[in-house]
Amino acid sequence: MKIGFIGCGNMGGAMMQGMLDSGKCEKAEMITSDKSEQALKAKEEALGIKTTTDNKEVARFADIIFLSVKPQFYESVIEDIKDEVTSEKVIVSIAPGKTLQWMSDRFGKELKIIRTMPNTPAMVKAGMMGMCPNKNVTEEDIKTVRFICDGFSATEVIPEHLMDVVTAVSGSSPAYVFMFIEAMADAAVAGGMPRAQAYKFAAQAVMGSAKMVLETGKHPGELKDMVCSPAGTTIQAVRVLEERGMRSAVFECMEKCLDISRSM
């Protein structure tokens, strides 16, 4: 199975690295294009894959083509490659706001298109990706794309009307979590802990807490209650978060993210 990436920025690079490291794809079966020859040289040296400045070459070579450019470049990229793409190939989008119908209209013909939303933890092979196929995509196609993406991310197939929600709950949310870690570390530094150590304690606590949610299957509220001993320190900290509106702030930030995604 030949894999192509149009665009080799941070997200595309993380996806390529994950596929190769996990053995989901061989170096000889992967190609990437980019306008920057410097970026291509770096990817060729780091990954040992074929590179080109010609998007059409990627479209001709690959069976599965990932469009890993920024949303504002989608229209020009599709215009560039649409005559090279056949109905047997699978197009995978990673852009927020670009619907399956929007992409189909730009290609101007019936194609296999999968809309996805990855997130930056893919860079450490701990991503989360929502996937939505159009009617031309077969079960075998979805199985194949999920298999190669398993090298860097967990995946879920969802209906398209939830794709903007995926953007808010996993696509953008690493930024919220990083802010939370930074704030906890700042407070730890204020308490006397060295900065590097503070980041490690805060980040490990967040990672471990997330793992408990995923592996125990318990409701987050139940896990929170397990930490809150009677008359203890944690319940007082939780009281302050409730008083300052932490839940509401998170809710409102996700609502704003969702609104912007829907308008793109």
PyRosetta script that sets phi, psi and omega in degrees:
from pyrosetta import init, pose_from_sequence

init()
pose = pose_from_sequence("MKIGFIGCGNMGGAMMQGMLDSGKCEKAEMITSDKSEQALKAKEEALGIKTTTDNKEVARFADIIFLSVKPQFYESVIEDIKDEVTSEKVIVSIAPGKTLQWMSDRFGKELKIIRTMPNTPAMVKAGMMGMCPNKNVTEEDIKTVRFICDGFSATEVIPEHLMDVVTAVSGSSPAYVFMFIEAMADAAVAGGMPRAQAYKFAAQAVMGSAKMVLETGKHPGELKDMVCSPAGTTIQAVRVLEERGMRSAVFECMEKCLDISRSM")
pose.set_psi(1, 118.9)
pose.set_omega(1, -177.7)
pose.set_phi(2, -91.8)
pose.set_psi(2, 130.7)
pose.set_omega(2, -175.0)
pose.set_phi(3, -114.4)
pose.set_psi(3, 133.7)
pose.set_omega(3, 178.1)
pose.set_phi(4, -126.0)
pose.set_psi(4, 142.7)
pose.set_omega(4, 175.7)
pose.set_phi(5, -122.1)
pose.set_psi(5, 123.4)
pose.set_omega(5, 171.2)
pose.set_phi(6, -98.4)
pose.set_psi(6, 106.5)
pose.set_omega(6, -171.0)
pose.set_phi(7, 104.8)
pose.set_psi(7, 130.1)
pose.set_omega(7, -178.3)
pose.set_phi(8, -133.2)
pose.set_psi(8, 46.2)
pose.set_omega(8, 176.6)
pose.set_phi(9, -77.2)
pose.set_psi(9, -159.0)
pose.set_omega(9, -176.3)
pose.set_phi(10, -58.9)
pose.set_psi(10, -47.8)
pose.set_omega(10, -177.5)
pose.set_phi(11, -70.4)
pose.set_psi(11, -47.6)
pose.set_omega(11, 178.2)
pose.set_phi(12, -59.7)
pose.set_psi(12, -41.6)
pose.set_omega(12, 178.7)
pose.set_phi(13, -62.5)
pose.set_psi(13, -40.8)
pose.set_omega(13, 178.6)
pose.set_phi(14, -64.2)
pose.set_psi(14, -40.7)
pose.set_omega(14, 179.7)
pose.set_phi(15, -65.5)
pose.set_psi(15, -44.5)
pose.set_omega(15, 178.6)
pose.set_phi(16, -61.8)
pose.set_psi(16, -46.3)
pose.set_omega(16, -179.7)
pose.set_phi(17, -59.3)
pose.set_psi(17, -43.7)
pose.set_omega(17, -179.9)
pose.set_phi(18, -63.9)
pose.set_psi(18, -41.5)
pose.set_omega(18, 178.7)
pose.set_phi(19, -63.6)
pose.set_psi(19, -41.3)
pose.set_omega(19, -178.4)
pose.set_phi(20, -72.5)
pose.set_psi(20, -45.4)
pose.set_omega(20, -177.8)
pose.set_phi(21, -62.3)
pose.set_psi(21, -34.0)
pose.set_omega(21, -177.7)
pose.set_phi(22, -86.0)
pose.set_psi(22, -3.5)
pose.set_omega(22, -179.8)
pose.set_phi(23, 77.0)
pose.set_psi(23, 13.4)
pose.set_omega(23, 179.4)
pose.set_phi(24, -73.1)
pose.set_psi(24, -20.4)
pose.set_omega(24, -178.5)
pose.set_phi(25, -148.9)
pose.set_psi(25, 140.6)
pose.set_omega(25, 176.4)
pose.set_phi(26, -86.8)
pose.set_psi(26, 153.5)
pose.set_omega(26, -178.9)
pose.set_phi(27, -56.7)
pose.set_psi(27, -38.9)
pose.set_omega(27, -177.8)
pose.set_phi(28, -69.4)
pose.set_psi(28, -14.9)
pose.set_omega(28, -178.3)
pose.set_phi(29, -99.5)
pose.set_psi(29, 9.6)
pose.set_omega(29, -176.4)
pose.set_phi(30, -125.5)
pose.set_psi(30, 141.9)
pose.set_omega(30, 176.7)
pose.set_phi(31, -141.9)
pose.set_psi(31, 148.6)
pose.set_omega(31, 175.5)
pose.set_phi(32, -137.7)
pose.set_psi(32, 149.3)
pose.set_omega(32, 176.0)
pose.set_phi(33, -122.6)
pose.set_psi(33, 156.5)
pose.set_omega(33, 176.6)
pose.set_phi(34, -165.5)
pose.set_psi(34, 156.7)
pose.set_omega(34, 177.1)
pose.set_phi(35, -75.2)
pose.set_psi(35, -24.8)
pose.set_omega(35, -177.6)
pose.set_phi(36, -89.9)
pose.set_psi(36, 114.4)
pose.set_omega(36, 177.4)
pose.set_phi(37, -66.6)
pose.set_psi(37, -29.4)
pose.set_omega(37, 177.6)
pose.set_phi(38, -65.9)
pose.set_psi(38, -43.4)
pose.set_omega(38, 177.9)
pose.set_phi(39, -63.6)
pose.set_psi(39, -40.3)
pose.set_omega(39, 179.5)
pose.set_phi(40, -65.3)
pose.set_psi(40, -41.3)
pose.set_omega(40, 178.9)
pose.set_phi(41, -61.8)
pose.set_psi(41, -40.7)
pose.set_omega(41, 179.3)
pose.set_phi(42, -63.5)
pose.set_psi(42, -41.6)
pose.set_omega(42, 179.9)
pose.set_phi(43, -69.1)
pose.set_psi(43, -38.2)
pose.set_omega(43, 178.7)
pose.set_phi(44, -63.8)
pose.set_psi(44, -40.3)
pose.set_omega(44, 179.7)
pose.set_phi(45, -72.0)
pose.set_psi(45, -39.4)
pose.set_omega(45, -176.8)
pose.set_phi(46, -76.4)
pose.set_psi(46, -38.4)
pose.set_omega(46, -171.7)
pose.set_phi(47, -109.6)
pose.set_psi(47, -20.8)
pose.set_omega(47, -179.7)
pose.set_phi(48, 73.3)
pose.set_psi(48, 27.7)
pose.set_omega(48, -178.6)
pose.set_phi(49, -105.6)
pose.set_psi(49, 167.9)
pose.set_omega(49, 178.0)
pose.set_phi(50, -75.1)
pose.set_psi(50, 140.4)
pose.set_omega(50, 178.8)
pose.set_phi(51, -131.2)
pose.set_psi(51, 158.0)
pose.set_omega(51, -179.5)
pose.set_phi(52, -159.2)
pose.set_psi(52, 155.9)
pose.set_omega(52, 172.7)
pose.set_phi(53, -93.1)
pose.set_psi(53, 0.6)
pose.set_omega(53, -175.8)
pose.set_phi(54, -103.1)
pose.set_psi(54, 107.7)
pose.set_omega(54, 178.6)
pose.set_phi(55, -60.5)
pose.set_psi(55, -33.4)
pose.set_omega(55, -179.5)
pose.set_phi(56, -62.4)
pose.set_psi(56, -35.5)
pose.set_omega(56, 178.5)
pose.set_phi(57, -62.9)
pose.set_psi(57, -40.3)
pose.set_omega(57, 176.4)
pose.set_phi(58, -62.7)
pose.set_psi(58, -45.2)
pose.set_omega(58, -178.2)
pose.set_phi(59, -63.0)
pose.set_psi(59, -35.8)
pose.set_omega(59, 179.3)
pose.set_phi(60, -74.0)
pose.set_psi(60, -37.4)
pose.set_omega(60, -174.5)
pose.set_phi(61, -74.9)
pose.set_psi(61, -43.9)
pose.set_omega(61, -165.2)
pose.set_phi(62, -87.7)
pose.set_psi(62, 147.4)
pose.set_omega(62, 170.3)
pose.set_phi(63, -85.8)
pose.set_psi(63, -33.5)
pose.set_omega(63, 176.7)
pose.set_phi(64, -122.2)
pose.set_psi(64, 123.7)
pose.set_omega(64, -174.3)
pose.set_phi(65, -115.8)
pose.set_psi(65, 116.6)
pose.set_omega(65, 177.2)
pose.set_phi(66, -93.2)
pose.set_psi(66, 123.6)
pose.set_omega(66, 175.5)
pose.set_phi(67, -91.1)
pose.set_psi(67, 94.5)
pose.set_omega(67, -173.1)
pose.set_phi(68, -110.9)
pose.set_psi(68, 42.1)
pose.set_omega(68, 173.4)
pose.set_phi(69, -104.0)
pose.set_psi(69, 169.6)
pose.set_omega(69, 179.3)
pose.set_phi(70, -68.0)
pose.set_psi(70, 151.0)
pose.set_omega(70, -175.4)
pose.set_phi(71, -52.0)
pose.set_psi(71, -35.6)
pose.set_omega(71, -177.2)
pose.set_phi(72, -68.9)
pose.set_psi(72, -13.1)
pose.set_omega(72, 179.3)
pose.set_phi(73, -100.8)
pose.set_psi(73, -1.6)
pose.set_omega(73, -175.9)
pose.set_phi(74, -60.2)
pose.set_psi(74, -45.1)
pose.set_omega(74, -175.5)
pose.set_phi(75, -61.4)
pose.set_psi(75, -44.1)
pose.set_omega(75, -178.9)
pose.set_phi(76, -70.4)
pose.set_psi(76, -36.2)
pose.set_omega(76, 178.2)
pose.set_phi(77, -65.6)
pose.set_psi(77, -44.7)
pose.set_omega(77, 179.4)
pose.set_phi(78, -62.1)
pose.set_psi(78, -42.1)
pose.set_omega(78, 177.4)
pose.set_phi(79, -59.3)
pose.set_psi(79, -36.7)
pose.set_omega(79, -178.1)
pose.set_phi(80, -68.6)
pose.set_psi(80, -38.6)
pose.set_omega(80, -170.9)
pose.set_phi(81, -106.3)
pose.set_psi(81, -6.9)
pose.set_omega(81, -167.8)
pose.set_phi(82, -60.9)
pose.set_psi(82, -30.3)
pose.set_omega(82, 179.5)
pose.set_phi(83, -78.6)
pose.set_psi(83, -12.6)
pose.set_omega(83, -179.7)
pose.set_phi(84, -95.2)
pose.set_psi(84, -13.5)
pose.set_omega(84, -174.0)
pose.set_phi(85, -92.4)
pose.set_psi(85, 129.2)
pose.set_omega(85, 179.3)
pose.set_phi(86, -107.5)
pose.set_psi(86, 169.2)
pose.set_omega(86, -175.3)
pose.set_phi(87, -69.0)
pose.set_psi(87, -14.0)
pose.set_omega(87, 179.5)
pose.set_phi(88, -82.5)
pose.set_psi(88, -20.1)
pose.set_omega(88, -177.2)
pose.set_phi(89, -81.7)
pose.set_psi(89, 158.6)
pose.set_omega(89, 177.2)
pose.set_phi(90, -114.2)
pose.set_psi(90, 126.2)
pose.set_omega(90, 176.6)
pose.set_phi(91, -98.7)
pose.set_psi(91, 127.6)
pose.set_omega(91, 179.2)
pose.set_phi(92, -117.5)
pose.set_psi(92, 118.6)
pose.set_omega(92, 178.2)
pose.set_phi(93, -95.0)
pose.set_psi(93, 145.3)
pose.set_omega(93, 173.8)
pose.set_phi(94, -123.4)
pose.set_psi(94, 15.5)
pose.set_omega(94, -174.3)
pose.set_phi(95, -93.0)
pose.set_psi(95, 135.6)
pose.set_omega(95, 173.1)
pose.set_phi(96, -69.0)
pose.set_psi(96, 147.4)
pose.set_omega(96, 171.6)
pose.set_phi(97, 82.1)
pose.set_psi(97, -13.6)
pose.set_omega(97, -179.0)
pose.set_phi(98, -93.8)
pose.set_psi(98, 105.5)
pose.set_omega(98, -174.1)
pose.set_phi(99, -75.7)
pose.set_psi(99, 164.6)
pose.set_omega(99, 175.8)
pose.set_phi(100, -59.3)
pose.set_psi(100, -41.2)
pose.set_omega(100, -180.0)
pose.set_phi(101, -66.5)
pose.set_psi(101, -40.3)
pose.set_omega(101, 178.6)
pose.set_phi(102, -58.9)
pose.set_psi(102, -45.9)
pose.set_omega(102, -178.8)
pose.set_phi(103, -68.2)
pose.set_psi(103, -41.4)
pose.set_omega(103, 178.5)
pose.set_phi(104, -60.8)
pose.set_psi(104, -41.3)
pose.set_omega(104, 178.6)
pose.set_phi(105, -62.2)
pose.set_psi(105, -39.9)
pose.set_omega(105, -179.3)
pose.set_phi(106, -70.0)
pose.set_psi(106, -36.9)
pose.set_omega(106, 176.7)
pose.set_phi(107, -71.7)
pose.set_psi(107, -31.1)
pose.set_omega(107, 175.6)
pose.set_phi(108, 75.4)
pose.set_psi(108, 18.8)
pose.set_omega(108, 177.7)
pose.set_phi(109, -160.0)
pose.set_psi(109, 167.1)
pose.set_omega(109, -179.1)
pose.set_phi(110, -74.9)
pose.set_psi(110, 117.4)
pose.set_omega(110, -179.8)
pose.set_phi(111, -135.8)
pose.set_psi(111, 165.1)
pose.set_omega(111, 173.0)
pose.set_phi(112, -86.1)
pose.set_psi(112, 115.1)
pose.set_omega(112, -177.9)
pose.set_phi(113, -128.7)
pose.set_psi(113, 132.5)
pose.set_omega(113, 175.4)
pose.set_phi(114, -120.2)
pose.set_psi(114, 122.4)
pose.set_omega(114, 176.2)
pose.set_phi(115, -91.5)
pose.set_psi(115, 129.8)
pose.set_omega(115, -179.5)
pose.set_phi(116, -131.9)
pose.set_psi(116, 164.8)
pose.set_omega(116, 171.9)
pose.set_phi(117, -139.9)
pose.set_psi(117, 100.0)
pose.set_omega(117, 175.3)
pose.set_phi(118, -85.5)
pose.set_psi(118, -177.8)
pose.set_omega(118, 173.0)
pose.set_phi(119, -142.5)
pose.set_psi(119, 167.1)
pose.set_omega(119, -171.1)
pose.set_phi(120, -65.3)
pose.set_psi(120, -24.5)
pose.set_omega(120, 174.0)
pose.set_phi(121, -59.1)
pose.set_psi(121, -8.0)
pose.set_omega(121, 170.9)
pose.set_phi(122, -57.5)
pose.set_psi(122, -25.3)
pose.set_omega(122, -179.9)
pose.set_phi(123, -64.1)
pose.set_psi(123, -22.8)
pose.set_omega(123, 176.8)
pose.set_phi(124, -116.4)
pose.set_psi(124, 23.2)
pose.set_omega(124, 176.9)
pose.set_phi(125, 59.3)
pose.set_psi(125, 37.2)
pose.set_omega(125, 178.8)
pose.set_phi(126, -135.6)
pose.set_psi(126, 37.0)
pose.set_omega(126, -176.8)
pose.set_phi(127, -80.1)
pose.set_psi(127, 173.6)
pose.set_omega(127, 172.9)
pose.set_phi(128, -134.6)
pose.set_psi(128, 128.3)
pose.set_omega(128, -174.7)
pose.set_phi(129, -132.9)
pose.set_psi(129, 126.0)
pose.set_omega(129, 170.9)
pose.set_phi(130, -90.6)
pose.set_psi(130, 144.4)
pose.set_omega(130, -179.2)
pose.set_phi(131, -132.0)
pose.set_psi(131, 139.9)
pose.set_omega(131, 177.5)
pose.set_phi(132, -139.2)
pose.set_psi(132, 114.3)
pose.set_omega(132, -178.5)
pose.set_phi(133, -92.0)
pose.set_psi(133, 154.6)
pose.set_omega(133, 170.7)
pose.set_phi(134, -86.1)
pose.set_psi(134, -179.1)
pose.set_omega(134, -171.4)
pose.set_phi(135, -69.0)
pose.set_psi(135, -17.3)
pose.set_omega(135, -178.4)
pose.set_phi(136, -84.1)
pose.set_psi(136, -13.6)
pose.set_omega(136, -177.9)
pose.set_phi(137, -81.1)
pose.set_psi(137, 129.7)
pose.set_omega(137, -179.7)
pose.set_phi(138, -87.9)
pose.set_psi(138, 165.9)
pose.set_omega(138, 175.8)
pose.set_phi(139, -59.8)
pose.set_psi(139, -36.6)
pose.set_omega(139, 179.2)
pose.set_phi(140, -67.1)
pose.set_psi(140, -37.8)
pose.set_omega(140, 177.0)
pose.set_phi(141, -61.3)
pose.set_psi(141, -47.7)
pose.set_omega(141, 179.9)
pose.set_phi(142, -61.1)
pose.set_psi(142, -43.5)
pose.set_omega(142, 179.7)
pose.set_phi(143, -59.0)
pose.set_psi(143, -42.1)
pose.set_omega(143, -179.3)
pose.set_phi(144, -66.3)
pose.set_psi(144, -46.3)
pose.set_omega(144, -178.9)
pose.set_phi(145, -65.2)
pose.set_psi(145, -40.6)
pose.set_omega(145, 176.9)
pose.set_phi(146, -63.6)
pose.set_psi(146, -38.3)
pose.set_omega(146, -179.6)
pose.set_phi(147, -61.6)
pose.set_psi(147, -47.2)
pose.set_omega(147, -177.0)
pose.set_phi(148, -72.7)
pose.set_psi(148, -29.0)
pose.set_omega(148, 179.3)
pose.set_phi(149, -78.9)
pose.set_psi(149, -18.3)
pose.set_omega(149, 177.3)
pose.set_phi(150, -60.6)
pose.set_psi(150, -15.5)
pose.set_omega(150, 178.6)
pose.set_phi(151, -69.1)
pose.set_psi(151, -18.1)
pose.set_omega(151, -178.8)
pose.set_phi(152, -136.0)
pose.set_psi(152, -4.0)
pose.set_omega(152, -172.0)
pose.set_phi(153, -159.6)
pose.set_psi(153, 148.3)
pose.set_omega(153, 163.5)
pose.set_phi(154, -73.4)
pose.set_psi(154, 150.4)
pose.set_omega(154, -177.7)
pose.set_phi(155, -132.2)
pose.set_psi(155, 149.4)
pose.set_omega(155, 174.2)
pose.set_phi(156, -140.1)
pose.set_psi(156, 134.1)
pose.set_omega(156, 173.2)
pose.set_phi(157, -87.8)
pose.set_psi(157, 126.1)
pose.set_omega(157, -175.8)
pose.set_phi(158, -133.8)
pose.set_psi(158, 160.7)
pose.set_omega(158, 174.5)
pose.set_phi(159, -69.4)
pose.set_psi(159, 153.8)
pose.set_omega(159, -173.0)
pose.set_phi(160, -64.1)
pose.set_psi(160, -29.6)
pose.set_omega(160, -177.7)
pose.set_phi(161, -66.4)
pose.set_psi(161, -10.9)
pose.set_omega(161, 177.3)
pose.set_phi(162, -98.6)
pose.set_psi(162, -1.2)
pose.set_omega(162, -175.9)
pose.set_phi(163, -63.1)
pose.set_psi(163, -37.0)
pose.set_omega(163, 178.0)
pose.set_phi(164, -68.5)
pose.set_psi(164, -31.5)
pose.set_omega(164, 175.9)
pose.set_phi(165, -66.8)
pose.set_psi(165, -38.7)
pose.set_omega(165, 176.2)
pose.set_phi(166, -59.7)
pose.set_psi(166, -40.4)
pose.set_omega(166, 177.3)
pose.set_phi(167, -56.5)
pose.set_psi(167, -43.4)
pose.set_omega(167, -177.2)
pose.set_phi(168, -74.9)
pose.set_psi(168, -40.5)
pose.set_omega(168, -171.7)
pose.set_phi(169, -87.2)
pose.set_psi(169, -23.9)
pose.set_omega(169, 178.6)
pose.set_phi(170, -133.6)
pose.set_psi(170, -35.6)
pose.set_omega(170, -178.1)
pose.set_phi(171, -63.6)
pose.set_psi(171, -49.4)
pose.set_omega(171, -178.1)
pose.set_phi(172, -94.5)
pose.set_psi(172, -20.2)
pose.set_omega(172, -169.6)
pose.set_phi(173, -65.0)
pose.set_psi(173, -22.9)
pose.set_omega(173, 173.7)
pose.set_phi(174, -54.1)
pose.set_psi(174, -32.8)
pose.set_omega(174, 177.8)
pose.set_phi(175, -62.6)
pose.set_psi(175, -40.2)
pose.set_omega(175, 179.4)
pose.set_phi(176, -64.4)
pose.set_psi(176, -42.3)
pose.set_omega(176, -177.8)
pose.set_phi(177, -66.1)
pose.set_psi(177, -40.0)
pose.set_omega(177, 177.9)
pose.set_phi(178, -62.2)
pose.set_psi(178, -38.1)
pose.set_omega(178, 177.0)
pose.set_phi(179, -63.5)
pose.set_psi(179, -40.3)
pose.set_omega(179, 179.6)
pose.set_phi(180, -64.2)
pose.set_psi(180, -45.1)
pose.set_omega(180, 178.2)
pose.set_phi(181, -62.0)
pose.set_psi(181, -43.3)
pose.set_omega(181, -179.7)
pose.set_phi(182, -62.8)
pose.set_psi(182, -42.2)
pose.set_omega(182, 179.6)
pose.set_phi(183, -64.8)
pose.set_psi(183, -42.8)
pose.set_omega(183, 177.9)
pose.set_phi(184, -62.9)
pose.set_psi(184, -41.1)
pose.set_omega(184, 179.7)
pose.set_phi(185, -65.8)
pose.set_psi(185, -39.2)
pose.set_omega(185, 177.4)
pose.set_phi(186, -59.2)
pose.set_psi(186, -42.8)
pose.set_omega(186, 179.5)
pose.set_phi(187, -66.0)
pose.set_psi(187, -37.5)
pose.set_omega(187, 178.1)
pose.set_phi(188, -65.3)
pose.set_psi(188, -39.0)
pose.set_omega(188, 176.5)
pose.set_phi(189, -63.4)
pose.set_psi(189, -41.0)
pose.set_omega(189, 177.2)
pose.set_phi(190, -60.9)
pose.set_psi(190, -29.0)
pose.set_omega(190, 178.1)
pose.set_phi(191, -84.1)
pose.set_psi(191, -2.4)
pose.set_omega(191, 175.7)
pose.set_phi(192, 111.8)
pose.set_psi(192, -1.4)
pose.set_omega(192, -178.2)
pose.set_phi(193, -82.7)
pose.set_psi(193, 139.9)
pose.set_omega(193, 175.9)
pose.set_phi(194, -59.9)
pose.set_psi(194, 146.3)
pose.set_omega(194, -173.2)
pose.set_phi(195, -56.2)
pose.set_psi(195, -50.9)
pose.set_omega(195, -177.7)
pose.set_phi(196, -60.6)
pose.set_psi(196, -40.7)
pose.set_omega(196, 179.2)
pose.set_phi(197, -67.5)
pose.set_psi(197, -38.1)
pose.set_omega(197, 179.2)
pose.set_phi(198, -61.7)
pose.set_psi(198, -44.0)
pose.set_omega(198, 178.1)
pose.set_phi(199, -62.1)
pose.set_psi(199, -39.8)
pose.set_omega(199, -178.9)
pose.set_phi(200, -65.9)
pose.set_psi(200, -44.8)
pose.set_omega(200, 179.5)
pose.set_phi(201, -62.6)
pose.set_psi(201, -45.6)
pose.set_omega(201, -177.4)
pose.set_phi(202, -66.3)
pose.set_psi(202, -46.5)
pose.set_omega(202, -177.7)
pose.set_phi(203, -66.0)
pose.set_psi(203, -40.9)
pose.set_omega(203, 179.3)
pose.set_phi(204, -65.3)
pose.set_psi(204, -36.3)
pose.set_omega(204, 178.1)
pose.set_phi(205, -64.2)
pose.set_psi(205, -41.4)
pose.set_omega(205, 178.7)
pose.set_phi(206, -67.1)
pose.set_psi(206, -45.0)
pose.set_omega(206, -179.8)
pose.set_phi(207, -62.1)
pose.set_psi(207, -45.0)
pose.set_omega(207, 180.0)
pose.set_phi(208, -65.2)
pose.set_psi(208, -38.2)
pose.set_omega(208, 178.6)
pose.set_phi(209, -64.7)
pose.set_psi(209, -43.5)
pose.set_omega(209, 178.0)
pose.set_phi(210, -62.4)
pose.set_psi(210, -39.5)
pose.set_omega(210, 179.2)
pose.set_phi(211, -64.7)
pose.set_psi(211, -36.2)
pose.set_omega(211, 177.3)
pose.set_phi(212, -62.9)
pose.set_psi(212, -41.6)
pose.set_omega(212, 177.9)
pose.set_phi(213, -60.7)
pose.set_psi(213, -46.4)
pose.set_omega(213, -176.1)
pose.set_phi(214, -70.8)
pose.set_psi(214, -38.2)
pose.set_omega(214, -171.2)
pose.set_phi(215, -93.5)
pose.set_psi(215, -27.1)
pose.set_omega(215, 179.5)
pose.set_phi(216, -87.5)
pose.set_psi(216, -25.5)
pose.set_omega(216, -176.4)
pose.set_phi(217, 74.3)
pose.set_psi(217, 4.9)
pose.set_omega(217, -179.6)
pose.set_phi(218, -79.3)
pose.set_psi(218, 152.4)
pose.set_omega(218, 176.5)
pose.set_phi(219, -64.2)
pose.set_psi(219, 139.0)
pose.set_omega(219, 179.2)
pose.set_phi(220, -54.6)
pose.set_psi(220, -34.2)
pose.set_omega(220, 177.8)
pose.set_phi(221, -64.3)
pose.set_psi(221, -37.0)
pose.set_omega(221, 177.9)
pose.set_phi(222, -67.0)
pose.set_psi(222, -41.1)
pose.set_omega(222, 178.3)
pose.set_phi(223, -65.7)
pose.set_psi(223, -37.8)
pose.set_omega(223, 175.9)
pose.set_phi(224, -61.6)
pose.set_psi(224, -43.9)
pose.set_omega(224, -179.6)
pose.set_phi(225, -62.3)
pose.set_psi(225, -31.9)
pose.set_omega(225, 179.6)
pose.set_phi(226, -64.6)
pose.set_psi(226, -26.8)
pose.set_omega(226, -179.4)
pose.set_phi(227, -86.4)
pose.set_psi(227, -23.7)
pose.set_omega(227, -173.4)
pose.set_phi(228, -88.4)
pose.set_psi(228, 88.0)
pose.set_omega(228, 177.5)
pose.set_phi(229, -71.8)
pose.set_psi(229, 150.4)
pose.set_omega(229, 177.6)
pose.set_phi(230, -57.3)
pose.set_psi(230, 131.1)
pose.set_omega(230, 179.0)
pose.set_phi(231, 58.6)
pose.set_psi(231, 24.3)
pose.set_omega(231, -176.5)
pose.set_phi(232, -95.4)
pose.set_psi(232, -174.1)
pose.set_omega(232, -177.7)
pose.set_phi(233, -73.9)
pose.set_psi(233, -38.4)
pose.set_omega(233, -172.2)
pose.set_phi(234, -66.9)
pose.set_psi(234, -41.5)
pose.set_omega(234, -177.7)
pose.set_phi(235, -64.4)
pose.set_psi(235, -31.2)
pose.set_omega(235, 177.3)
pose.set_phi(236, -70.8)
pose.set_psi(236, -37.2)
pose.set_omega(236, 176.1)
pose.set_phi(237, -65.9)
pose.set_psi(237, -41.8)
pose.set_omega(237, 177.9)
pose.set_phi(238, -62.6)
pose.set_psi(238, -39.2)
pose.set_omega(238, 178.9)
pose.set_phi(239, -59.2)
pose.set_psi(239, -40.9)
pose.set_omega(239, 179.5)
pose.set_phi(240, -66.2)
pose.set_psi(240, -41.9)
pose.set_omega(240, 178.1)
pose.set_phi(241, -61.3)
pose.set_psi(241, -40.0)
pose.set_omega(241, 177.3)
pose.set_phi(242, -66.6)
pose.set_psi(242, -42.0)
pose.set_omega(242, -179.8)
pose.set_phi(243, -62.0)
pose.set_psi(243, -38.1)
pose.set_omega(243, -178.3)
pose.set_phi(244, -85.7)
pose.set_psi(244, -0.2)
pose.set_omega(244, 174.0)
pose.set_phi(245, 78.7)
pose.set_psi(245, 37.9)
pose.set_omega(245, -178.8)
pose.set_phi(246, -59.4)
pose.set_psi(246, -46.6)
pose.set_omega(246, -178.4)
pose.set_phi(247, -60.7)
pose.set_psi(247, -44.8)
pose.set_omega(247, -178.8)
pose.set_phi(248, -64.6)
pose.set_psi(248, -40.2)
pose.set_omega(248, 179.9)
pose.set_phi(249, -62.6)
pose.set_psi(249, -43.0)
pose.set_omega(249, 178.6)
pose.set_phi(250, -65.2)
pose.set_psi(250, -43.7)
pose.set_omega(250, 179.3)
pose.set_phi(251, -58.8)
pose.set_psi(251, -48.3)
pose.set_omega(251, -177.2)
pose.set_phi(252, -66.9)
pose.set_psi(252, -37.6)
pose.set_omega(252, -180.0)
pose.set_phi(253, -66.8)
pose.set_psi(253, -37.7)
pose.set_omega(253, 177.7)
pose.set_phi(254, -69.5)
pose.set_psi(254, -36.4)
pose.set_omega(254, 176.3)
pose.set_phi(255, -61.7)
pose.set_psi(255, -42.3)
pose.set_omega(255, 178.0)
pose.set_phi(256, -63.9)
pose.set_psi(256, -43.8)
pose.set_omega(256, 178.2)
pose.set_phi(257, -60.5)
pose.set_psi(257, -42.7)
pose.set_omega(257, 179.3)
pose.set_phi(258, -62.6)
pose.set_psi(258, -43.7)
pose.set_omega(258, 179.2)
pose.set_phi(259, -60.1)
pose.set_psi(259, -45.5)
pose.set_omega(259, -178.2)
pose.set_phi(260, -66.7)
pose.set_psi(260, -41.3)
pose.set_omega(260, 179.3)
pose.set_phi(261, -61.2)
pose.set_psi(261, -41.4)
pose.set_omega(261, -179.3)
pose.set_phi(262, -68.2)
pose.set_psi(262, -23.2)
pose.set_omega(262, -177.8)
pose.set_phi(263, -93.5)
pose.set_psi(263, -3.0)
pose.set_omega(263, -176.2)
pose.set_phi(264, -75.6)
pose.dump_pdb("model.pdb")
